[in-house]
Amino acid sequence: MEFATAVMNVLMEVSHFFKDEREEEKKRTNWCIEGYCSNVTNKCVCQTGYGGLMCELDINECAADERICGTFNCVNLLGDFKCECDFFHAGKRCQNGKFSNKIRI
């Protein structure tokens, strides 16, 4: 188990290194960090989950909409969010009942 943890830590460090390199390349070639520059407006068009003048800000979807996951816990992720569903629910927002169409009386 310790070996697997060590391997995972090394892989994470390597992936962070390459992510940092990609981010630096983006900054050099495109001033819109998490998006692209519109040819029409010459302004950044951000990817979903990002905002700011240069799309440099991660939007906290959980804070922006406290009901985004209904009654379930929301976890902010980089450029996204995740709802922590219970055993009986599934889907991006825990909106699907796993057993609702399988139980017949």
QUISULTA-V171765 format. One line per field, one symbol per residue. phi: phi as a letter, one per 20 degrees, with the letter a starting at -180 (. if undefined). A space follows every 10 residues. Layout:
BEGIN
phi->???
END
This chain:
BEGIN
phi->.fffffffff ffffffgfff fffffgffdb fefdrbeffe dlcfdefgnc bnfdledfee ffffbfdgdm eefdcfcfma bbeefefecb ogdledffdf ddecd
END
